[in-house]
Amino acid sequence: MMRRASLLRRLIVCAVALATLPVAKPAAHSAQAQSSTSLLLAGGLHHSCAIVGGALYCWGQNDYGQIGDGTTTDRNTPVAVINMGSGVTAVATGRSDHTCAIKNGAAYCWGWDYHRQLGGGSVTTPVTNMTSGVTAIAAGDGHTCAIKSGALYCWGDNSFGELGDGTIGTVADTPVAVLNMNSDVTAVAAGRDHTCAVKAGALYCWGRNHESQLGDGTYSDQLTPTAVLNMSSGVTAVAAFDDHTCAIKAGALYCWGNNDGGQLGGGSTTTPVTNMANGVTAVATGMYHTCAIKAGGLYCWGNSNAGQLGDGSNGMSTTPVAAIGMTSDVTAVGVGAAHSLARKSNGCTYTWGFNGYGQLGNGTNTNSNTPGQALMPCSSTHLTYTVFLPIARKLN
């Protein structure tokens, strides 16, 4: 009896010790320079997508099949994308009407294909054009780019040299290698007609430059990757949607390019200037507004004619304002043309802004100037372990 009681006490002590051990975080994705906070949510011109527990959902405008549910019917509630029920790690939505995602290391695209931006994909359902090794993907207006095994490839429209292969005026049906980007590429962003990428901590941009969105101090288009001023090291993330660009360098946020809606937040039109000096972990850009996560809080600035800043107003702010209810625990951000998305630590997705096509995913087509929860499952990234403690009972 004494030995059995002693054994029982030891089992209880061991179980309590296991319950108090720190839980290891999931292994970081190989493209973390782009940050998982900018890979889980995406907003296009009038549609949205979100990854929940490895499954992809999309909603909003669907005239070109960009939602990926096999139809061309608009949806104001999230629907599951065909063949994307598991293993999805990143999503990107084009400025126009195409969508791309990474599933188990393969790249898939669907939707509008006028400029061959699908790279061999399908119009209404996802089809792969890169079967392995893909770690990041970005969708512009008529072009798409992806990082595969550390090298960068682009395809689709090349009217302004946005493919970065030294040519112009061509269309690439399949991925082409970007010059001088054959290794160490960790992040990529695609604007309307320009592209940017981080290579070994340095930022390069190319393509159209009429608003100086390339950040090289000029207004001249570039057909090959060109160094962005003051961005030669420490860059961890980059974002582009229309004609302005933002990047995170050593925790500070810099923006440049078009500033018609105040979307630079005090930045310069030709060279990068910071508007948040520290603590920034993610950034997303829209047509005329920008949002960023700083110390767990979400801040937006620029045009808010449809409420896309999320501060309860419909005006404009040239400096960052806090989105209502988003001052802490924000883990992911995405931005569309005139709407915004965020995820909090509770695993739920919130949306606000323009909703004419149901891109807020709340079951209506009414604009909102404050964040509201999208009608989709919530998913937490936290791991939970259940430890069963032995129950003492009388031993015969």
Phi, psi and chi 1 to 4 in degrees:
 res  aa     phi    psi   chi1   chi2   chi3   chi4
   1 MET       -  -42.9  178.6   68.1   73.0      -
   2 MET   -60.8  -44.1  -69.4  -69.6  -68.1      -
   3 ARG   -64.5  -40.1  -75.0 -164.7  -62.4  -88.3
   4 ARG   -65.2  -41.9  -69.3  180.0  179.4  178.5
   5 ALA   -63.9  -40.9      -      -      -      -
   6 SER   -64.0  -41.6  176.8      -      -      -
   7 LEU   -63.1  -40.3  177.2   59.8      -      -
   8 LEU   -62.9  -42.5 -179.9   58.5      -      -
   9 ARG   -62.4  -39.1  -76.1 -165.9  -63.5  -88.9
  10 ARG   -65.1  -39.7  -69.7  178.0 -176.3  176.8
  11 LEU   -61.9  -41.4  -73.5  171.7      -      -
  12 ILE   -64.9  -44.0  -66.2  173.6      -      -
  13 VAL   -60.7  -43.5  169.9      -      -      -
  14 CYS   -64.5  -40.9  -69.8      -      -      -
  15 ALA   -65.5  -41.9      -      -      -      -
  16 VAL   -63.0  -40.1  171.5      -      -      -
  17 ALA   -62.8  -42.2      -      -      -      -
  18 LEU   -63.0  -38.5  -75.9  171.3      -      -
  19 ALA   -66.9  -25.2      -      -      -      -
  20 THR   -97.4   -0.1   57.7      -      -      -
  21 LEU   -67.5  142.4  -75.7  174.7      -      -
  22 PRO   -64.1  141.5   24.0  -33.6      -      -
  23 VAL   -87.0  126.6  176.7      -      -      -
  24 ALA   -69.5  138.9      -      -      -      -
  25 LYS   -76.3  152.9  -66.6 -178.6  179.0 -180.0
  26 PRO   -60.1  149.8  -20.6   30.2      -      -
  27 ALA   -60.6  140.4      -      -      -      -
  28 ALA   -67.7  144.7      -      -      -      -
  29 HIS   -70.4  149.1 -167.3  -90.6      -      -
  30 SER   -66.9  -13.4   56.6      -      -      -
  31 ALA  -109.1   35.8      -      -      -      -
  32 GLN   -67.1  -12.8  -77.1  -60.0  -61.8      -
  33 ALA   -59.7  -28.8      -      -      -      -
  34 GLN   -82.5  -18.5 -162.3  175.1   19.7      -
  35 SER    76.9  130.7  173.5      -      -      -
  36 SER   -62.7  -20.7   60.3      -      -      -
  37 THR   -67.9  -19.9   56.1      -      -      -
  38 SER  -107.8    6.8   60.6      -      -      -
  39 LEU  -105.5  -19.1  -59.6  174.1      -      -
  40 LEU   -84.8  -25.6  -61.7  175.1      -      -
  41 LEU  -127.6  146.6  -55.4  173.4      -      -
  42 ALA  -153.2  141.8      -      -      -      -
  43 GLY  -124.5  130.5      -      -      -      -
  44 GLY   -97.5 -155.5      -      -      -      -
  45 LEU   -61.2  -52.5 -175.0   65.2      -      -
  46 HIS  -139.8   24.2  -63.0  -50.5      -      -
  47 HIS  -139.1  166.5   76.6  -67.7      -      -
  48 SER  -137.7  156.5  -55.4      -      -      -
  49 CYS  -143.3  151.4  -65.7      -      -      -
  50 ALA  -149.8  142.8      -      -      -      -
  51 ILE   -98.2  128.4  -59.6  170.8      -      -
  52 VAL  -129.4  113.5  177.3      -      -      -
  53 GLY    57.9   34.5      -      -      -      -
  54 GLY    85.4   -3.5      -      -      -      -
  55 ALA  -104.1  145.3      -      -      -      -
  56 LEU  -105.9  132.8 -178.3   60.1      -      -
  57 TYR  -123.3  143.2  -60.4   81.1      -      -
  58 CYS  -137.3  161.2  -66.9      -      -      -
  59 TRP  -164.6  166.8   59.5   95.2      -      -
  60 GLY   108.8 -148.2      -      -      -      -
  61 GLN   -64.4  140.8 -170.0  177.0   33.4      -
  62 ASN  -142.9   28.4 -163.3   31.1      -      -
  63 ASP   -66.7  -21.3   51.6  -13.6      -      -
  64 TYR  -112.9   14.2  -71.0   98.1      -      -
  65 GLY    77.7   19.9      -      -      -      -
  66 GLN   -68.7  -14.2   57.4  -95.8   44.1      -
  67 ILE   -78.6  -25.4  -70.9  177.7      -      -
  68 GLY    80.1   24.0      -      -      -      -
  69 ASP  -100.1   10.9   65.6  -14.8      -      -
  70 GLY    85.5    4.1      -      -      -      -
  71 THR  -125.6 -179.8   76.9      -      -      -
  72 THR  -123.4   33.1   53.7      -      -      -
  73 THR   -99.1  128.6  -56.7      -      -      -
  74 ASP   -62.3  149.2  -65.6   -6.9      -      -
  75 ARG  -132.5  131.6  -51.0  -74.6 -174.2 -178.3
  76 ASN  -102.9   10.6   60.2   17.4      -      -
  77 THR  -132.7  148.9   57.7      -      -      -
  78 PRO   -60.9  139.1  -25.9   36.0      -      -
  79 VAL  -126.3  150.3  -64.3      -      -      -
  80 ALA   -70.7  135.2      -      -      -      -
  81 VAL   -79.1  137.1  178.7      -      -      -
  82 ILE   -61.1  133.1  -68.4  175.1      -      -
  83 ASN    63.7   21.3  -61.4  -35.8      -      -
  84 MET  -125.1   40.9  -70.1  -76.1  154.3      -
  85 GLY   -85.2   -8.7      -      -      -      -
  86 SER  -161.8  160.9   63.4      -      -      -
  87 GLY    75.4    8.3      -      -      -      -
  88 VAL   -84.6  128.7 -177.7      -      -      -
  89 THR  -117.1  -14.9   54.4      -      -      -
  90 ALA  -155.4  149.6      -      -      -      -
  91 VAL  -139.5  145.1   61.0      -      -      -
  92 ALA  -139.1  136.7      -      -      -      -
  93 THR  -117.3  133.4   46.0      -      -      -
  94 GLY   -74.9  158.3      -      -      -      -
  95 ARG   -61.1  -30.0  179.7 -171.6  176.7  -83.0
  96 SER   -96.3 -106.4  -74.3      -      -      -
  97 ASP  -139.9   45.4  -60.5  -52.7      -      -
  98 HIS  -132.4  159.6   77.9  -69.8      -      -
  99 THR  -135.2  145.0  -51.7      -      -      -
 100 CYS  -136.5  154.4  -63.7      -      -      -
 101 ALA  -149.9  159.6      -      -      -      -
 102 ILE  -109.6  126.0  -59.6  172.5      -      -
 103 LYS  -129.7  118.7  175.6 -176.3  176.0 -179.6
 104 ASN    50.6   39.9  -63.3  -33.7      -      -
 105 GLY    82.7   -0.4      -      -      -      -
 106 ALA  -105.9  146.6      -      -      -      -
 107 ALA   -96.7  134.1      -      -      -      -
 108 TYR  -127.3  142.1  -63.2   79.5      -      -
 109 CYS  -137.3  153.3  -67.1      -      -      -
 110 TRP  -159.9  163.4   57.3   96.1      -      -
 111 GLY   110.1 -144.3      -      -      -      -
 112 TRP   -64.6  134.4 -168.0   48.5      -      -
 113 ASP  -133.7   27.5 -163.2   30.7      -      -
 114 TYR   -59.6  -36.6 -178.7   77.9      -      -
 115 HIS  -103.4   16.3  -64.9  -70.1      -      -
 116 ARG    64.2   29.8  -50.2  -55.7  -64.6  161.6
 117 GLN   -72.5   -8.7   59.3  -95.1   47.3      -
 118 LEU   -81.5  -16.1  -57.1 -172.4      -      -
 119 GLY    61.9   33.8      -      -      -      -
 120 GLY   103.2    6.1      -      -      -      -
 121 GLY   -77.2 -173.5      -      -      -      -
 122 SER  -105.5  163.2  170.2      -      -      -
 123 VAL   -75.3  -44.0  175.1      -      -      -
 124 THR  -116.5  -12.6   59.4      -      -      -
 125 THR  -133.9  149.8   57.5      -      -      -
 126 PRO   -64.4  132.4  -21.4   33.2      -      -
 127 VAL  -134.7  137.7  173.9      -      -      -
 128 THR   -81.8  148.2 -174.4      -      -      -
 129 ASN  -124.3   -4.4   61.2   -4.0      -      -
 130 MET  -141.6  116.6  -74.4 -178.1  154.7      -
 131 THR   -90.8   -9.4   58.2      -      -      -
 132 SER  -161.6  161.6   64.4      -      -      -
 133 GLY    75.1    6.9      -      -      -      -
 134 VAL   -84.3  129.0 -178.5      -      -      -
 135 THR  -116.9  -16.3   55.0      -      -      -
 136 ALA  -155.9  151.2      -      -      -      -
 137 ILE  -146.7  146.9 -164.7  161.5      -      -
 138 ALA  -140.4  140.6      -      -      -      -
 139 ALA  -120.1  124.0      -      -      -      -
 140 GLY   -96.4 -145.8      -      -      -      -
 141 ASP   -80.0  -60.7 -172.0   34.3      -      -
 142 GLY  -120.6   15.8      -      -      -      -
 143 HIS  -140.8  162.9   75.0  -66.8      -      -
 144 THR  -139.2  147.1  -53.6      -      -      -
 145 CYS  -136.2  150.9  -62.4      -      -      -
 146 ALA  -146.8  146.7      -      -      -      -
 147 ILE   -95.1  125.2  -58.8  171.8      -      -
 148 LYS  -128.6  119.1  177.6  179.7  178.8  179.7
 149 SER    51.3   40.0  -57.8      -      -      -
 150 GLY    84.2   -6.2      -      -      -      -
 151 ALA  -106.3  152.8      -      -      -      -
 152 LEU  -106.8  134.4 -175.6   61.9      -      -
 153 TYR  -129.5  144.6  -59.6   84.4      -      -
 154 CYS  -133.8  159.1  -64.3      -      -      -
 155 TRP  -155.9  163.0   56.3   93.3      -      -
 156 GLY   105.9 -143.6      -      -      -      -
 157 ASP   -68.0  141.8 -172.8   32.3      -      -
 158 ASN  -136.6   34.7 -162.8   32.5      -      -
 159 SER   -61.7  -27.2  -63.5      -      -      -
 160 PHE  -122.9   15.6  -62.8   93.2      -      -
 161 GLY    82.9   19.4      -      -      -      -
 162 GLU   -69.7  -12.0   54.1  -96.6   50.3      -
 163 LEU   -80.1  -18.6  -59.9 -171.2      -      -
 164 GLY    72.6   21.1      -      -      -      -
 165 ASP  -102.1   11.6   65.8  -15.6      -      -
 166 GLY    89.2   -1.9      -      -      -      -
 167 THR  -108.7  171.9   68.1      -      -      -
 168 ILE  -150.0  149.3 -170.7  171.2      -      -
 169 GLY    79.5    9.0      -      -      -      -
 170 THR  -104.1  171.0   58.1      -      -      -
 171 VAL  -127.4  129.8  171.8      -      -      -
 172 ALA  -105.4  116.9      -      -      -      -
 173 ASP   -72.4  -27.9  -65.4  -23.9      -      -
 174 THR  -129.9  162.6   56.1      -      -      -
 175 PRO   -57.1  135.9  -27.4   36.9      -      -
 176 VAL  -120.0  147.8  -63.6      -      -      -
 177 ALA   -73.5  134.5      -      -      -      -
 178 VAL   -80.0  134.8  178.6      -      -      -
 179 LEU   -62.3  136.5  -67.1  177.6      -      -
 180 ASN    64.0   19.9  -57.3  -42.8      -      -
 181 MET  -126.1   43.6  -70.4  -78.5  158.4      -
 182 ASN   -92.3    0.9   58.4  -10.2      -      -
 183 SER  -163.3  161.7   64.1      -      -      -
 184 ASP    62.4   19.7  -60.4  -39.5      -      -
 185 VAL   -85.3  126.6 -177.7      -      -      -
 186 THR  -118.3  -15.7   54.7      -      -      -
 187 ALA  -153.0  150.1      -      -      -      -
 188 VAL  -145.8  146.0   60.2      -      -      -
 189 ALA  -140.7  144.9      -      -      -      -
 190 ALA  -125.7  123.1      -      -      -      -
 191 GLY   -93.0 -160.4      -      -      -      -
 192 ARG   -60.6  -53.1  178.0  167.2   61.4  168.1
 193 ASP  -134.9   23.0  -59.8  -52.4      -      -
 194 HIS  -139.8  163.4   76.1  -69.7      -      -
 195 THR  -136.2  146.2  -50.5      -      -      -
 196 CYS  -135.4  149.9  -63.6      -      -      -
 197 ALA  -148.6  149.4      -      -      -      -
 198 VAL   -99.9  124.5  178.8      -      -      -
 199 LYS  -125.9  117.1  178.0 -179.7  178.6  179.6
 200 ALA    51.1   40.1      -      -      -      -
 201 GLY    85.3   -6.1      -      -      -      -
 202 ALA  -104.6  146.9      -      -      -      -
 203 LEU  -104.7  134.4 -177.6   61.2      -      -
 204 TYR  -129.2  145.2  -60.0   84.2      -      -
 205 CYS  -136.0  158.9  -66.1      -      -      -
 206 TRP  -160.4  164.9   57.7   95.3      -      -
 207 GLY   107.9 -146.5      -      -      -      -
 208 ARG   -69.8  143.9 -165.2  176.2 -170.9 -174.0
 209 ASN  -141.2   27.5 -160.2   27.6      -      -
 210 HIS   -67.8  -19.6   67.0  -56.3      -      -
 211 GLU  -110.2   13.7  -61.2  -76.7   -1.5      -
 212 SER    59.5   33.6 -158.5      -      -      -
 213 GLN   -69.9   -9.9   57.7  -95.0   48.6      -
 214 LEU   -81.7  -16.5  -58.0 -171.9      -      -
 215 GLY    71.4   23.6      -      -      -      -
 216 ASP  -100.2    8.7   63.6  -11.9      -      -
 217 GLY    83.9    5.6      -      -      -      -
 218 THR  -125.5  179.8   77.5      -      -      -
 219 TYR  -119.6   23.9  -69.2   90.7      -      -
 220 SER   -97.7  132.7  -58.9      -      -      -
 221 ASP   -62.9  151.2  -62.3  -10.8      -      -
 222 GLN  -128.3  132.9  -58.7  -68.4  -19.0      -
 223 LEU   -92.1  -10.2  -53.1 -174.2      -      -
 224 THR  -135.5  159.1   59.3      -      -      -
 225 PRO   -52.8  128.6  -28.6   37.1      -      -
 226 THR  -123.2  135.6  -57.7      -      -      -
 227 ALA   -63.7  133.3      -      -      -      -
 228 VAL   -81.9  136.8  178.7      -      -      -
 229 LEU   -60.7  136.3  -65.4  177.1      -      -
 230 ASN    62.9   22.0  -57.3  -41.4      -      -
 231 MET  -127.9   42.1  -69.3  -78.4  157.5      -
 232 SER   -86.0   -9.0   60.1      -      -      -
 233 SER  -160.9  160.0   64.6      -      -      -
 234 GLY    76.3    7.5      -      -      -      -
 235 VAL   -82.5  129.7 -178.9      -      -      -
 236 THR  -116.6  -16.8   55.1      -      -      -
 237 ALA  -156.5  152.4      -      -      -      -
 238 VAL  -143.6  146.1   61.1      -      -      -
 239 ALA  -139.6  142.8      -      -      -      -
 240 ALA  -153.6  148.7      -      -      -      -
 241 PHE  -138.5  -58.1 -177.5   87.9      -      -
 242 ASP  -110.8 -101.4 -161.2   57.4      -      -
 243 ASP  -122.2   24.1  -62.5  -36.8      -      -
 244 HIS  -132.7  159.1   79.3  -70.9      -      -
 245 THR  -132.8  145.0  -50.5      -      -      -
 246 CYS  -133.8  151.3  -65.5      -      -      -
 247 ALA  -147.2  152.7      -      -      -      -
 248 ILE  -104.3  125.5  -59.8  172.6      -      -
 249 LYS  -128.7  116.0  175.5 -175.7  175.1 -178.2
 250 ALA    50.8   41.3      -      -      -      -
 251 GLY    83.2   -5.0      -      -      -      -
 252 ALA  -102.2  148.1      -      -      -      -
 253 LEU  -104.0  133.4 -178.7   63.2      -      -
 254 TYR  -125.6  141.8  -61.6   79.5      -      -
 255 CYS  -137.0  153.6  -64.5      -      -      -
 256 TRP  -160.7  164.0   58.6   94.7      -      -
 257 GLY   109.7 -146.1      -      -      -      -
 258 ASN   -62.9  138.1 -177.8  -85.7      -      -
 259 ASN  -133.9   27.6 -161.0   30.7      -      -
 260 ASP   -60.3  -31.3  -73.0  -11.6      -      -
 261 GLY  -105.6    9.6      -      -      -      -
 262 GLY    78.3   17.8      -      -      -      -
 263 GLN   -71.0  -10.2   61.7  -94.5   41.2      -
 264 LEU   -82.2  -16.0  -58.1 -172.4      -      -
 265 GLY    64.0   34.5      -      -      -      -
 266 GLY   102.3    1.6      -      -      -      -
 267 GLY   -74.4  179.7      -      -      -      -
 268 SER   -97.3  157.9  168.2      -      -      -
 269 THR   -83.3  -18.5   55.7      -      -      -
 270 THR  -119.4  -24.1   59.3      -      -      -
 271 THR  -136.6  152.3   57.1      -      -      -
 272 PRO   -63.2  130.2  -22.1   34.0      -      -
 273 VAL  -133.7  136.9  173.5      -      -      -
 274 THR   -79.0  146.5 -174.8      -      -      -
 275 ASN  -124.0   -3.3   61.4   -2.9      -      -
 276 MET  -142.0  116.7  -75.2 -177.7  158.6      -
 277 ALA   -84.4  -16.4      -      -      -      -
 278 ASN  -164.0  164.9   57.3   68.1      -      -
 279 GLY    76.2    8.0      -      -      -      -
 280 VAL   -85.5  129.8 -177.7      -      -      -
 281 THR  -116.1  -15.4   55.3      -      -      -
 282 ALA  -159.1  150.9      -      -      -      -
 283 VAL  -144.2  146.2   60.8      -      -      -
 284 ALA  -141.3  140.7      -      -      -      -
 285 THR  -118.2  144.0   54.5      -      -      -
 286 GLY  -112.9 -156.3      -      -      -      -
 287 MET   -74.0  -48.8 -168.0  169.0  -71.4      -
 288 TYR  -133.3   22.5  -64.1  112.0      -      -
 289 HIS  -148.1  164.2   78.0  -65.1      -      -
 290 THR  -139.6  146.4  -54.8      -      -      -
 291 CYS  -132.8  147.5  -64.7      -      -      -
 292 ALA  -146.3  149.6      -      -      -      -
 293 ILE   -96.1  124.8  -60.0  174.1      -      -
 294 LYS  -130.0  119.5  177.2 -178.9  178.0 -180.0
 295 ALA    51.1   38.6      -      -      -      -
 296 GLY    85.6   -7.4      -      -      -      -
 297 GLY  -103.2  151.4      -      -      -      -
 298 LEU  -105.6  129.3 -175.9   65.6      -      -
 299 TYR  -127.3  140.7  -58.3   84.8      -      -
 300 CYS  -132.0  158.4  -61.5      -      -      -
 301 TRP  -156.3  162.9   55.8   94.6      -      -
 302 GLY   112.6 -151.0      -      -      -      -
 303 ASN   -76.2  137.5 -170.8    5.1      -      -
 304 SER  -132.4   37.6 -166.8      -      -      -
 305 ASN   -61.8  -23.7   60.6  -28.1      -      -
 306 ALA  -111.6   10.4      -      -      -      -
 307 GLY    86.4   17.6      -      -      -      -
 308 GLN   -70.5  -10.2   55.7  -97.2   49.6      -
 309 LEU   -81.3  -21.3  -59.7 -169.8      -      -
 310 GLY    75.1   17.1      -      -      -      -
 311 ASP  -101.6   12.0   66.0  -20.7      -      -
 312 GLY    88.9    1.2      -      -      -      -
 313 SER  -112.3  172.6   73.9      -      -      -
 314 ASN  -131.4   37.2  -71.5   80.2      -      -
 315 GLY  -109.9 -143.0      -      -      -      -
 316 MET  -133.5  143.2  176.6 -167.7  -68.4      -
 317 SER  -134.1  126.0  177.3      -      -      -
 318 THR   -89.5    0.0   57.6      -      -      -
 319 THR  -127.5  155.3   57.0      -      -      -
 320 PRO   -60.1  135.2  -25.9   36.5      -      -
 321 VAL  -123.8  147.4  -64.5      -      -      -
 322 ALA   -76.9  131.2      -      -      -      -
 323 ALA   -71.6  138.1      -      -      -      -
 324 ILE   -61.1  129.6  -67.9  174.8      -      -
 325 GLY    76.6    8.6      -      -      -      -
 326 MET  -121.9   31.2  -64.1  -75.4  155.5      -
 327 THR   -83.2   -7.4   56.1      -      -      -
 328 SER  -157.7  163.7   63.9      -      -      -
 329 ASP    65.4   19.0  -60.7  -39.1      -      -
 330 VAL   -83.3  127.5  179.4      -      -      -
 331 THR  -113.8  -14.5   59.6      -      -      -
 332 ALA  -154.7  151.9      -      -      -      -
 333 VAL  -140.5  145.6   60.4      -      -      -
 334 GLY  -145.2  150.4      -      -      -      -
 335 VAL  -137.5  135.8  168.4      -      -      -
 336 GLY  -103.8 -164.8      -      -      -      -
 337 ALA   -58.7  -47.6      -      -      -      -
 338 ALA  -142.0   28.6      -      -      -      -
 339 HIS  -142.1  165.4   69.6  -71.7      -      -
 340 SER  -135.6  154.8  -52.9      -      -      -
 341 LEU  -135.1  149.7  -54.3   92.0      -      -
 342 ALA  -150.6  154.6      -      -      -      -
 343 ARG  -124.5  139.0 -178.6  164.8  -63.5  165.1
 344 LYS  -105.4  173.0  -59.9 -164.9   73.0  174.3
 345 SER   -65.5  -14.1   58.3      -      -      -
 346 ASN   -76.9   -2.5   61.4    4.0      -      -
 347 GLY    85.7    0.4      -      -      -      -
 348 CYS   -91.6  150.3  -61.6      -      -      -
 349 THR  -102.9  133.7  -60.8      -      -      -
 350 TYR  -120.5  145.7  -59.8   83.3      -      -
 351 THR  -137.6  157.3   57.9      -      -      -
 352 TRP  -165.6  163.0   59.9   96.3      -      -
 353 GLY   110.8 -149.8      -      -      -      -
 354 PHE   -67.4  137.1 -178.1   59.7      -      -
 355 ASN  -138.5   27.1 -164.3   31.2      -      -
 356 GLY   -62.6  -21.4      -      -      -      -
 357 TYR  -117.4   12.6  -63.4   88.5      -      -
 358 GLY    82.1   18.2      -      -      -      -
 359 GLN   -71.6   -5.8   57.1  -95.8   53.0      -
 360 LEU   -83.9  -16.5  -60.5 -170.1      -      -
 361 GLY    66.7   28.5      -      -      -      -
 362 ASN  -108.2   12.0   58.6   12.6      -      -
 363 GLY    87.6    2.5      -      -      -      -
 364 THR  -126.7  178.1   77.5      -      -      -
 365 ASN  -124.7   32.5  -72.0   70.8      -      -
 366 THR  -105.1  133.2  -55.8      -      -      -
 367 ASN   -62.3  155.9  -63.6   -7.8      -      -
 368 SER  -141.5  132.2  175.7      -      -      -
 369 ASN   -99.5   12.0   58.0   17.5      -      -
 370 THR  -134.8  148.4   58.6      -      -      -
 371 PRO   -63.1  137.2  -25.1   36.2      -      -
 372 GLY  -136.1  156.2      -      -      -      -
 373 GLN   -77.2  130.4 -171.5  172.5  -27.2      -
 374 ALA   -72.1  150.7      -      -      -      -
 375 LEU   -84.6   73.7  -60.8  176.9      -      -
 376 MET  -149.3  164.3   63.2 -178.1  -58.2      -
 377 PRO   -60.7  150.2  -19.8   31.4      -      -
 378 CYS   -95.9  146.4  -62.8      -      -      -
 379 SER  -143.6  124.1  175.7      -      -      -
 380 SER   -94.7  145.2  175.0      -      -      -
 381 THR   -87.3   -3.6   57.4      -      -      -
 382 HIS   -77.4  142.4  -61.7  -68.1      -      -
 383 LEU   -91.7  139.9  -62.3  178.9      -      -
 384 THR  -125.3  129.6  -58.1      -      -      -
 385 TYR  -113.4  139.1  -68.8  103.1      -      -
 386 THR  -106.4  123.7  -59.2      -      -      -
 387 VAL  -109.0  123.3  177.2      -      -      -
 388 PHE   -92.7  117.7  -65.5   93.7      -      -
 389 LEU   -88.2  140.8  -61.9  177.2      -      -
 390 PRO   -65.4  143.3   19.6  -28.5      -      -
 391 ILE  -101.4  126.4  -59.7  174.1      -      -
 392 ALA   -71.0  136.2      -      -      -      -
 393 ARG  -145.9  162.9   63.2  178.9  179.9  177.9
 394 LYS   -67.7  128.8 -176.4  176.3  179.6 -178.9
 395 LEU   -99.0  126.9  -61.1  175.8      -      -
 396 ASN   -84.4      -  -64.8  -35.8      -      -
